[in-house]
Amino acid sequence: MAVAAVLSVLCAALVAMGAAKLGHHVARNRTMPDVGPAVGTAAGVVFSFFILTLAFLMVSSAQELAVARKGNYAEAGALIDLYLAADRMPAATKAEVRGHSEKYAHMVIDREWPRMREGETDEETWAMAYGLYQLVAKAPAETPPKAVDDARDAVTRLLAQRRVRVADIQGGLPAIMVVTLIGAAVLSVAFLVLIGWPKGLRGVLGIAALGGICGYGVWLVLQLNHAYASGVHIEPAAFHEALRRMAFVTAHGI
């Protein structure tokens, strides 16, 4: 990812530098006037718009990542609660509920998570989730009522958080916002190149630096664009943690 970031910055800087050189050439051959301060002010306004748009999209994407991560831990936590509630059920039901809970966590990690990067879910994992619900609904009559209530609450929360996670895989930033950001980045450079005509090596390097900053900003937003499918995405850490907790419970005879 670091290499991709550097390449994005360098490519954007080189494009901006080439545009600056071309602008200098056209300005010199056609004796276009240097309008200087006024254009600099206008270019600053355009760049400020780019920065504001960039900040908004980064905050929005970071919040989406945080909410999705919190939802994953809520889903995994409900799974652990179900695993614990099974301890008060008859032996056969306890073994079945706990076995299905462990299998569900493994299926989310191994089968569903890779498909989520493609914007899809796994039907067999859905079936396993509903299978957990059916196991609790068909708990034997001799099961303590408190255990049944706790298990029902846990599996209900599990299904609710799962639906939220499934909805999140269709998320991401609106395309119009990404297009707006790219347009503001292009205009930030083009405004100086096509109208401002900054002269000399310092002017060219300044535009190259501006192009690099804009290129990095756009790249960073694209990396944060989707909670499960972009460069910076959520891993199934919550479900790995759930499996560790289940193993701990089993090892200690709980």
C-alpha positions in Angstrom: 0.0 0.0 0.0 2.9 2.4 0.8 4.3 1.8 -2.7 0.9 2.5 -4.3 0.7 5.8 -2.3 4.2 6.9 -3.4 3.4 6.0 -7.0 0.1 8.0 -6.9 1.9 11.0 -5.5 4.7 10.8 -8.1 2.3 10.3 -11.0 0.1 13.2 -10.0 3.2 15.4 -9.4 4.7 14.5 -12.8 1.4 15.2 -14.6 1.1 18.6 -12.8 4.7 19.4 -13.7 4.1 18.4 -17.4 1.0 20.6 -17.4 3.0 23.5 -15.9 5.7 23.2 -18.5 3.2 23.1 -21.3 1.4 26.1 -19.8 4.7 28.0 -19.7 5.4 27.1 -23.3 2.0 28.3 -24.5 2.1 31.5 -22.5 5.6 32.4 -23.9 4.7 31.7 -27.5 1.4 33.5 -27.3 2.5 36.3 -25.0 -0.4 35.7 -22.6 -0.3 38.1 -19.7 0.5 37.1 -16.2 -2.5 38.0 -14.0 -0.8 36.9 -10.8 -2.4 37.9 -7.5 -6.0 37.8 -8.6 -5.7 34.4 -10.1 -3.7 33.2 -7.1 -6.6 34.2 -4.9 -9.1 32.4 -7.1 -6.9 29.3 -7.2 -6.7 29.3 -3.4 -10.5 29.3 -3.3 -10.6 26.2 -5.6 -7.9 24.4 -3.6 -9.8 25.3 -0.3 -12.9 23.6 -1.8 -10.8 20.5 -2.6 -9.4 20.4 1.0 -13.0 20.8 2.5 -14.3 18.0 0.2 -11.3 15.8 1.1 -11.8 16.3 4.8 -15.5 15.6 4.6 -15.0 12.4 2.7 -12.2 11.2 4.9 -14.3 11.8 8.1 -17.3 10.1 6.5 -15.2 7.1 5.5 -13.5 6.8 8.9 -16.9 6.9 10.6 -18.2 4.2 8.3 -15.2 2.0 9.1 -15.6 2.6 12.9 -19.4 1.8 12.8 -18.8 -1.3 10.7 -16.1 -2.5 13.0 -18.3 -1.9 16.1 -21.1 -3.9 14.4 -18.8 -6.8 13.8 -17.8 -7.0 17.4 -21.5 -6.7 18.4 -22.3 -9.7 16.1 -19.4 -11.7 17.5 -20.3 -10.8 21.0 -23.8 -12.1 20.5 -22.3 -15.3 19.2 -20.2 -15.6 22.4 -23.3 -14.9 24.5 -25.2 -17.7 22.7 -22.2 -20.0 23.3 -22.4 -19.2 27.1 -26.1 -19.6 27.3 -25.8 -23.1 25.8 -24.1 -24.2 29.0 -27.4 -24.4 30.9 -29.1 -26.4 28.2 -29.4 -30.2 28.1 -26.1 -31.9 27.0 -27.1 -32.8 23.5 -28.5 -29.3 22.8 -25.5 -27.7 24.4 -23.2 -29.6 22.1 -25.2 -28.8 19.1 -25.6 -25.1 19.8 -21.9 -24.7 20.6 -20.8 -26.7 17.5 -23.0 -24.6 15.3 -21.7 -21.4 16.9 -18.1 -22.4 16.2 -18.9 -23.4 12.7 -20.7 -20.2 12.0 -17.6 -18.1 13.1 -15.4 -20.3 10.9 -17.8 -19.9 7.9 -17.9 -16.1 8.3 -14.1 -16.0 8.3 -13.3 -18.6 5.6 -16.2 -18.4 3.3 -18.1 -15.2 3.6 -15.3 -12.6 4.2 -13.6 -13.2 0.9 -16.9 -12.8 -0.9 -17.7 -9.6 0.9 -14.8 -8.0 -0.9 -16.8 -8.7 -4.1 -20.0 -7.2 -2.6 -21.6 -10.6 -2.0 -22.6 -12.8 1.0 -22.5 -16.6 1.4 -25.8 -18.5 1.3 -24.5 -21.4 3.4 -23.4 -19.0 6.1 -26.9 -17.4 6.0 -28.3 -20.9 6.4 -26.0 -21.6 9.4 -27.2 -18.3 11.1 -30.9 -19.4 10.6 -29.9 -22.8 11.8 -28.8 -21.3 15.1 -32.1 -19.6 15.4 -34.0 -22.8 14.9 -31.9 -24.7 17.4 -32.8 -22.1 20.1 -36.5 -22.1 19.0 -36.6 -25.9 19.3 -34.9 -26.1 22.7 -36.1 -29.1 24.8 -38.9 -28.4 27.3 -36.6 -29.2 30.2 -34.3 -26.3 29.3 -34.3 -23.7 32.0 -36.4 -20.7 30.9 -33.6 -18.2 31.7 -31.2 -20.1 29.4 -33.8 -20.1 26.6 -34.4 -16.4 27.1 -30.7 -15.6 27.1 -30.2 -17.7 24.0 -33.1 -16.1 22.1 -31.8 -12.7 23.0 -28.3 -13.5 21.8 -29.4 -15.1 18.5 -31.8 -12.2 17.8 -28.9 -9.8 18.3 -26.7 -11.9 16.1 -29.1 -11.9 13.2 -29.8 -8.2 13.6 -26.1 -7.3 13.5 -25.5 -9.7 10.6 -28.2 -7.9 8.6 -26.4 -4.6 9.3 -23.1 -6.1 8.1 -24.7 -7.4 4.9 -26.1 -4.0 4.2 -22.7 -2.4 4.7 -21.1 -4.4 2.0 -23.3 -2.5 -0.5 -22.1 0.8 0.9 -19.3 3.1 0.0 -19.1 6.8 -0.9 -21.5 8.2 -3.4 -19.9 8.3 -6.9 -20.8 12.0 -7.3 -18.7 12.9 -4.2 -15.7 11.0 -5.5 -16.1 12.7 -8.9 -16.4 16.1 -7.2 -13.2 15.5 -5.3 -11.3 14.5 -8.5 -12.7 17.5 -10.3 -11.6 19.9 -7.5 -8.1 18.4 -7.6 -7.8 18.8 -11.4 -9.1 22.4 -11.2 -6.8 23.2 -8.3 -3.8 22.5 -10.6 -5.4 23.6 -13.9 -6.4 27.0 -12.6 -2.7 27.8 -11.9 -1.4 26.2 -15.0 -3.9 27.6 -17.6 -4.4 31.1 -16.1 -1.9 31.9 -13.4 1.2 30.9 -15.4 3.7 30.8 -12.5 7.2 31.2 -14.0 10.5 29.6 -13.3 11.6 26.3 -11.6 10.0 27.3 -8.3 6.7 27.7 -10.0 6.9 24.3 -11.7 8.0 22.6 -8.5 5.2 24.4 -6.6 2.6 23.1 -9.1 4.2 19.6 -8.9 3.9 19.7 -5.1 0.2 20.8 -5.4 -0.4 18.0 -7.9 1.2 15.4 -5.5 -0.9 16.6 -2.6 -4.1 16.4 -4.6 -3.1 12.9 -6.0 -2.4 11.6 -2.5 -5.7 13.0 -1.2 -7.7 11.3 -4.0 -5.8 8.0 -3.5 -6.4 8.1 0.2 -10.2 8.6 -0.1 -10.4 5.7 -2.6 -8.5 3.5 -0.1 -11.2 4.4 2.5 -14.1 4.2 0.2 -15.6 0.9 1.3 -15.5 -0.7 4.7 -15.0 -4.2 3.3 -13.7 -3.9 -0.3 -11.2 -0.9 -0.4 -7.5 -0.8 0.4 -8.1 0.1 4.0 -10.8 -2.4 5.0 -12.0 -4.4 8.0 -10.7 -7.8 8.7 -12.7 -10.5 10.5 -10.8 -9.9 13.8 -14.0 -9.9 15.8 -14.8 -13.5 14.8 -11.2 -14.6 15.4 -11.6 -13.2 18.9 -15.0 -15.0 19.3 -13.3 -18.3 18.5 -10.6 -17.6 21.0 -13.2 -16.9 23.7 -15.1 -20.0 22.8 -11.9 -22.1 23.1 -11.2 -20.4 26.5 -14.7 -21.3 27.7 -14.4 -24.9 26.6 -10.9 -25.2 28.1 -12.1 -24.0 31.5 -15.2 -26.2 31.5 -17.6 -23.4 31.5 
